[in-house]
Amino acid sequence: MTQLAPSAKALVPFVSVDHMMKLIHHIGIEPMLRGLASYIEADFKRWELFDKTPRVASHSAEGVIELMPTSDGEVYGFKYVNGHPKNTAEGLQTVTAFGLLADVGNGYPVLLSEMTLLTAMRTAATSALVARVLAPKGSTTMAMIGNGAQSEFQTIAMKAICGLTHVRLFDTDPGATAKCAANLAGYGLHVTACNSAQEAILGAQIITTCTADKQYATILSDNMVGAGVHINAIGGDCPGKTELAPAILHRSDIFVEYPEQTRIEGEIQQLAPDHPVTEIWQVLTGQAPGRSADKQITLFDSVGFAIEDFSALRYVRDQIKTTGLFHPLDLLAVPDDPRDLFGMLDRAAPHPHVASAK
């Protein structure tokens, strides 16, 4: 990897929300999703090089604030992210985020970026990357249960990476479904709005659940899920929040990002601590099987992991080198003499400092 280092003036590239939107449209939504998936897959294939730890979380009754750090030994990255389901009712985003990359060699940050949009893109890219290796071959139809802020990204990623042609939408809020259907118009998909989760999963080979309520919930009951499907469960992402009936988990082969985190936050928090799961990096490297039978139920219990954010930030940093879609941010104090930080401050005074007479 090319060494990351700040410019001579120690200005750190900052990718704002406006820059990120321009970057996504410059590249194209579907090509960028494929690009992100490629970077995520490449980093998953070198999984063992990374520092790995469950995210550092601060939970409250209203939601959660988390830090997600990792490093491959050359570059360090972290993401700050919140999850507050009540925010939607107050006109706010449920999830907001920003992230940073730094050079391990000198500790200097080399990229600061918004990650509210980027997290939605990387989450969708990860879902579709995993579905590409776990979903039934030739899958064309997905049930999208939960039609909030993530739903369009998830659907378009499945189209771009897995060849999805049909999506069946359901949300307990009909307005959310109408919003999602309107946003997906023009993306070459056959979109069906459904009146129940049961109706939405009819004929679907892929079932994605992405609801926001911070509670133990049963979005899918056991009798709703037949053999031979792939479940992309992305809504459960903190202790006490799940979407699937436990019986579904017992009938499924379960794939996760990082078990130590998923057992705390994912669907498998409902299972015994030693319930067998497969890490998705092992499937991508050929060390473990993925889908092995037509009637198999595969379940990706995804809670998001720091390496995915690292990959997304790495992708963005590579793209802005040629697009210039960033703002040079004066973030680092760099005195002429690294031992004279006070001198730099003192010389910047609006009026020369005069020692008081005794």
Backbone torsions as a table, in degrees:
resi	resn	phi	psi	omega
1	MET	NA	136.8	176.2
2	THR	-60.4	134.2	-179.1
3	GLN	-61.7	133.8	177.1
4	LEU	-91.6	130.2	178.5
5	ALA	-151.1	146.8	178.1
6	PRO	-69.9	166.4	179.0
7	SER	-68.9	173.8	-178.0
8	ALA	-58.9	-31.0	179.4
9	LYS	-91.1	6.6	179.3
10	ALA	59.8	35.6	174.0
11	LEU	-87.6	128.2	-175.5
12	VAL	-97.0	128.5	176.7
13	PRO	-61.7	128.2	177.7
14	PHE	-119.1	121.7	178.4
15	VAL	-99.9	108.0	-178.8
16	SER	-79.7	175.4	175.2
17	VAL	-60.5	-43.3	178.6
18	ASP	-62.1	-43.7	176.4
19	HIS	-60.7	-43.3	-177.7
20	MET	-63.2	-42.8	178.5
21	MET	-62.8	-42.2	178.5
22	LYS	-65.1	-38.8	179.2
23	LEU	-64.2	-45.0	-179.6
24	ILE	-60.7	-44.5	-179.2
25	HIS	-73.5	-30.6	176.0
26	HIS	-63.0	-44.6	-179.7
27	ILE	-78.6	-36.7	-171.9
28	GLY	103.9	136.5	-175.3
29	ILE	-60.2	-49.7	-177.4
30	GLU	-68.5	-45.2	175.6
31	PRO	-59.9	-37.0	179.5
32	MET	-68.1	-39.1	176.3
33	LEU	-61.0	-41.2	177.2
34	ARG	-66.4	-38.7	177.4
35	GLY	-63.5	-44.5	177.6
36	LEU	-61.6	-42.6	179.2
37	ALA	-61.2	-38.0	178.7
38	SER	-64.2	-43.6	178.8
39	TYR	-66.9	-41.4	179.0
40	ILE	-62.9	-44.1	179.2
41	GLU	-62.5	-42.0	179.7
42	ALA	-61.2	-40.8	179.8
43	ASP	-74.3	-34.9	174.8
44	PHE	-62.5	-32.2	-179.3
45	LYS	-74.8	-12.1	172.3
46	ARG	-117.7	33.8	-175.2
47	TRP	-50.0	-41.2	-172.7
48	GLU	-69.7	-13.7	178.0
49	LEU	-77.9	-20.6	-170.1
50	PHE	-86.0	145.9	163.2
51	ASP	-67.6	137.2	-178.5
52	LYS	-134.6	129.8	177.1
53	THR	-152.0	145.8	171.9
54	PRO	-58.2	148.4	-178.1
55	ARG	-63.0	151.3	179.3
56	VAL	-86.4	113.4	-169.9
57	ALA	-117.7	141.4	172.2
58	SER	-118.3	106.0	-174.7
59	HIS	-94.9	147.1	173.6
60	SER	-141.9	175.1	177.8
61	ALA	-64.8	-26.2	-176.4
62	GLU	-87.1	-24.9	-176.6
63	GLY	168.4	-152.0	-176.2
64	VAL	-143.9	145.0	170.8
65	ILE	-120.5	131.7	-171.8
66	GLU	-134.6	150.3	167.1
67	LEU	-114.5	136.1	-176.0
68	MET	-126.4	95.7	-176.5
69	PRO	-102.1	154.2	170.4
70	THR	-164.4	167.9	176.2
71	SER	-154.9	144.9	174.0
72	ASP	-99.7	11.3	179.9
73	GLY	97.2	-21.8	177.5
74	GLU	-111.4	-37.6	-177.9
75	VAL	-126.3	138.0	175.7
76	TYR	-108.0	142.5	176.8
77	GLY	-142.2	151.9	171.1
78	PHE	-148.2	159.2	172.4
79	LYS	-127.5	137.2	166.8
80	TYR	-97.1	130.2	180.0
81	VAL	-148.2	145.0	173.8
82	ASN	-116.8	163.8	171.6
83	GLY	-143.2	106.1	-176.8
84	HIS	-129.6	91.9	-176.4
85	PRO	-55.4	-31.3	-178.1
86	LYS	-68.3	-16.5	-173.3
87	ASN	-60.9	-35.0	-177.4
88	THR	-57.3	-43.0	-179.9
89	ALA	-65.8	-19.1	-179.8
90	GLU	-101.4	10.0	179.1
91	GLY	78.6	19.3	-179.2
92	LEU	-115.7	160.5	175.5
93	GLN	-69.7	140.4	173.4
94	THR	-64.9	-40.7	-176.5
95	VAL	-123.3	131.2	168.3
96	THR	-131.9	156.3	-175.8
97	ALA	-162.4	155.4	166.1
98	PHE	-144.3	161.2	-176.2
99	GLY	-143.6	166.8	-175.1
100	LEU	-144.6	144.0	167.7
101	LEU	-116.3	147.4	178.6
102	ALA	-141.4	153.4	177.2
103	ASP	-79.8	120.0	-179.7
104	VAL	-63.4	-31.2	-175.8
105	GLY	-64.6	-36.7	-179.9
106	ASN	-126.4	-4.4	177.1
107	GLY	80.6	-0.7	-177.8
108	TYR	-76.1	133.0	173.1
109	PRO	-66.3	142.6	-177.4
110	VAL	-123.9	-5.5	175.8
111	LEU	-159.0	134.4	170.5
112	LEU	-126.7	130.6	-174.3
113	SER	-143.8	147.0	165.5
114	GLU	-60.8	148.6	176.2
115	MET	-137.3	15.8	173.2
116	THR	-68.0	-53.8	174.4
117	LEU	-66.6	-43.1	-175.9
118	LEU	-65.3	-35.4	176.9
119	THR	-64.2	-41.6	176.9
120	ALA	-60.7	-40.9	179.2
121	MET	-67.3	-45.8	-177.2
122	ARG	-70.9	-33.0	177.1
123	THR	-65.1	-43.3	178.4
124	ALA	-65.4	-42.0	179.2
125	ALA	-63.1	-40.0	178.2
126	THR	-64.9	-45.6	178.7
127	SER	-56.2	-46.6	-176.8
128	ALA	-71.7	-36.2	175.3
129	LEU	-58.5	-45.8	-179.9
130	VAL	-68.6	-42.1	178.6
131	ALA	-61.2	-32.8	179.0
132	ARG	-59.3	-31.9	-178.5
133	VAL	-102.0	-14.4	-176.7
134	LEU	-112.6	-28.5	-176.1
135	ALA	-71.1	157.3	176.4
136	PRO	-56.2	141.0	179.2
137	LYS	-59.2	138.0	178.6
138	GLY	77.7	17.8	179.2
139	SER	-61.2	134.1	-179.0
140	THR	-123.3	-16.4	-170.2
141	THR	-128.0	133.3	176.8
142	MET	-123.3	139.2	167.2
143	ALA	-91.9	123.2	178.8
144	MET	-108.0	100.5	-175.8
145	ILE	-102.9	112.9	-168.5
146	GLY	103.7	104.1	-171.1
147	ASN	-112.2	38.6	179.1
148	GLY	-83.8	-147.9	-169.1
149	ALA	-64.8	-23.9	-177.2
150	GLN	-89.1	-15.8	-164.4
151	SER	-64.6	-42.4	-179.0
152	GLU	-66.9	-41.1	179.0
153	PHE	-60.6	-45.3	179.7
154	GLN	-60.1	-44.4	-176.4
155	THR	-67.0	-46.4	-177.7
156	ILE	-67.0	-34.9	176.8
157	ALA	-64.5	-40.9	178.3
158	MET	-63.8	-35.7	175.9
159	LYS	-66.9	-47.5	-174.1
160	ALA	-68.4	-34.2	-171.2
161	ILE	-107.1	-30.6	-175.9
162	CYS	-112.1	-7.5	179.9
163	GLY	82.1	22.5	178.6
164	LEU	-57.5	138.6	177.7
165	THR	-120.5	-21.5	-177.5
166	HIS	-130.4	139.4	173.3
167	VAL	-132.7	137.8	-180.0
168	ARG	-115.7	118.2	-169.9
169	LEU	-101.6	140.3	169.1
170	PHE	-148.9	138.0	171.7
171	ASP	-147.1	148.6	177.3
172	THR	-64.8	-19.1	174.9
173	ASP	-101.6	106.6	-179.4
174	PRO	-57.8	-28.3	178.0
175	GLY	-64.1	-36.2	178.0
176	ALA	-66.2	-40.0	178.0
177	THR	-65.1	-42.8	178.6
178	ALA	-62.3	-40.8	177.2
179	LYS	-60.5	-48.0	-178.2
180	CYS	-63.2	-45.2	179.9
181	ALA	-61.4	-41.6	179.2
182	ALA	-65.2	-41.4	-179.1
183	ASN	-67.9	-28.5	-178.6
184	LEU	-85.7	-9.6	177.9
185	ALA	-61.6	134.7	-180.0
186	GLY	92.2	-1.3	179.3
187	TYR	-100.0	13.0	173.8
188	GLY	74.7	26.8	-179.1
189	LEU	-116.9	147.0	171.4
190	HIS	-88.3	114.0	-173.0
191	VAL	-109.5	127.9	177.9
192	THR	-121.7	123.6	174.8
193	ALA	-87.1	130.0	-175.3
194	CYS	-116.2	160.0	-176.3
195	ASN	-95.9	-5.5	179.6
196	SER	-158.7	161.3	175.6
197	ALA	-64.3	-37.5	178.7
198	GLN	-58.7	-43.6	179.2
199	GLU	-68.0	-37.5	-175.6
200	ALA	-64.2	-34.7	-174.8
201	ILE	-83.4	-3.9	179.1
202	LEU	-62.1	121.6	177.4
203	GLY	77.4	3.4	-178.2
204	ALA	-88.9	132.3	174.0
205	GLN	-88.0	-23.7	178.2
206	ILE	-120.0	132.1	177.3
207	ILE	-120.8	117.7	177.6
208	THR	-108.6	127.0	175.7
209	THR	-112.1	128.7	-177.7
210	CYS	-151.0	77.0	179.2
211	THR	-109.0	164.5	-168.3
212	ALA	-107.4	-20.0	-173.1
213	ASP	-60.7	131.8	-178.8
214	LYS	-86.8	79.4	-178.2
215	GLN	-162.9	162.9	169.6
216	TYR	-70.2	118.2	-177.2
217	ALA	-132.6	158.0	175.5
218	THR	-118.1	87.0	176.9
219	ILE	-74.9	-38.5	174.4
220	LEU	-118.6	121.7	173.6
221	SER	-90.2	163.5	-172.9
222	ASP	-58.9	-41.0	-175.3
223	ASN	-73.0	-9.3	180.0
224	MET	-83.1	-20.8	-171.1
225	VAL	-105.5	114.2	177.6
226	GLY	-91.1	179.3	-178.6
227	ALA	-71.6	155.6	169.5
228	GLY	81.9	17.3	-178.9
229	VAL	-109.7	164.3	172.1
230	HIS	-113.7	127.2	178.7
231	ILE	-105.6	126.2	177.6
232	ASN	-108.5	91.7	-173.4
233	ALA	-95.7	103.2	-175.1
234	ILE	-117.0	-1.2	-176.4
235	GLY	-82.2	-33.1	178.2
236	GLY	-75.7	114.3	-174.7
237	ASP	-144.9	19.4	175.7
238	CYS	-161.5	160.7	178.6
239	PRO	-56.7	135.2	178.6
240	GLY	85.6	5.0	-179.3
241	LYS	-125.8	114.0	178.5
242	THR	-140.0	168.7	-177.4
243	GLU	-129.7	-17.0	-171.4
244	LEU	-112.5	143.1	173.8
245	ALA	-63.2	137.7	-178.0
246	PRO	-54.6	-32.9	-178.7
247	ALA	-61.7	-31.6	177.1
248	ILE	-63.6	-41.1	-179.7
249	LEU	-61.4	-39.2	-179.0
250	HIS	-69.7	-21.1	178.6
251	ARG	-94.3	-3.2	-172.3
252	SER	-109.7	153.6	164.9
253	ASP	-90.0	122.2	-168.1
254	ILE	-104.3	132.3	180.0
255	PHE	-121.5	137.2	-174.5
256	VAL	-135.7	168.2	174.0
257	GLU	-82.2	-64.4	-175.5
258	TYR	-135.8	105.5	-170.2
259	PRO	-55.0	-38.8	-177.3
260	GLU	-60.7	-29.5	177.2
261	GLN	-87.4	-42.1	-175.5
262	THR	-65.7	-34.1	179.6
263	ARG	-66.4	-21.0	177.3
264	ILE	-88.1	-39.1	-167.6
265	GLU	-112.9	-22.2	-170.1
266	GLY	-91.8	-170.4	176.9
267	GLU	-59.1	-32.8	-174.6
268	ILE	-75.0	1.1	170.2
269	GLN	-63.7	-16.7	178.2
270	GLN	-82.1	-9.0	-174.7
271	LEU	-106.9	171.6	176.1
272	ALA	-63.1	147.3	-177.3
273	PRO	-59.2	-21.7	-179.0
274	ASP	-102.9	12.4	178.6
275	HIS	-61.8	131.7	-173.7
276	PRO	-68.6	136.0	173.7
277	VAL	-137.7	161.4	177.1
278	THR	-115.8	133.4	177.1
279	GLU	-79.5	132.9	-171.4
280	ILE	-65.0	-27.6	177.7
281	TRP	-62.7	-30.4	179.2
282	GLN	-69.1	-33.0	176.4
283	VAL	-70.2	-43.4	-177.5
284	LEU	-66.9	-27.1	178.1
285	THR	-94.1	-0.3	178.9
286	GLY	81.3	10.1	-179.5
287	GLN	-84.4	-13.0	179.4
288	ALA	-144.8	149.3	179.7
289	PRO	-75.2	153.8	173.3
290	GLY	-101.3	-116.8	176.2
291	ARG	-76.5	127.9	-176.0
292	SER	-125.1	-3.7	-178.5
293	ALA	-151.8	147.5	-177.2
294	ASP	-61.6	-36.2	-175.5
295	LYS	-91.1	2.0	-179.6
296	GLN	-66.8	138.4	170.4
297	ILE	-98.6	117.3	175.1
298	THR	-102.1	141.2	-177.8
299	LEU	-131.1	117.3	172.1
300	PHE	-94.1	106.0	-179.7
301	ASP	-90.6	86.2	-170.8
302	SER	-98.8	126.2	174.9
303	VAL	-117.0	-2.1	-176.2
304	GLY	83.7	138.1	-179.4
305	PHE	-139.1	153.5	-171.2
306	ALA	-58.5	-31.1	-178.8
307	ILE	-64.7	-33.4	177.2
308	GLU	-64.4	-39.6	177.2
309	ASP	-67.6	-41.3	175.8
310	PHE	-56.3	-46.7	179.8
311	SER	-61.5	-43.1	-178.7
312	ALA	-65.1	-42.5	177.8
313	LEU	-66.0	-38.5	177.1
314	ARG	-62.3	-41.8	177.4
315	TYR	-62.1	-46.9	-178.9
316	VAL	-61.7	-44.2	-178.8
317	ARG	-61.1	-38.3	177.5
318	ASP	-66.0	-36.4	-176.7
319	GLN	-74.0	-36.0	-175.6
320	ILE	-75.2	-13.4	177.4
321	LYS	-60.6	-33.4	-177.9
322	THR	-103.5	-22.6	-177.2
323	THR	-91.4	-24.1	-177.3
324	GLY	68.6	18.6	-177.6
325	LEU	-87.0	72.2	176.6
326	PHE	-161.6	166.4	176.7
327	HIS	-116.4	126.1	176.8
328	PRO	-67.0	118.1	-172.8
329	LEU	-104.7	127.4	179.0
330	ASP	-81.3	80.4	-171.3
331	LEU	-102.8	-24.9	-171.3
332	LEU	-112.1	132.0	173.7
333	ALA	-80.7	120.5	-177.7
334	VAL	-129.5	88.8	178.3
335	PRO	-70.3	157.5	177.2
336	ASP	-57.5	-40.7	175.6
337	ASP	-110.2	114.4	-175.6
338	PRO	-59.9	-14.8	178.2
339	ARG	-89.9	-3.1	-172.3
340	ASP	-121.7	58.9	178.6
341	LEU	-64.4	-40.0	179.8
342	PHE	-64.8	-38.7	179.2
343	GLY	-59.4	-40.2	176.7
344	MET	-60.1	-43.8	178.8
345	LEU	-64.9	-45.3	-175.7
346	ASP	-64.3	-40.3	-179.1
347	ARG	-70.1	-16.7	179.6
348	ALA	-88.3	2.1	-179.7
349	ALA	-62.7	141.7	-179.6
350	PRO	-63.9	-24.3	178.2
351	HIS	-131.3	140.2	-179.9
352	PRO	-55.9	139.8	178.8
353	HIS	-75.0	128.3	178.6
354	VAL	-117.8	122.4	-179.3
355	ALA	-66.7	139.4	178.9
356	SER	-70.5	141.9	179.7
357	ALA	-77.7	147.9	178.4
358	LYS	-94.2	NA	NA
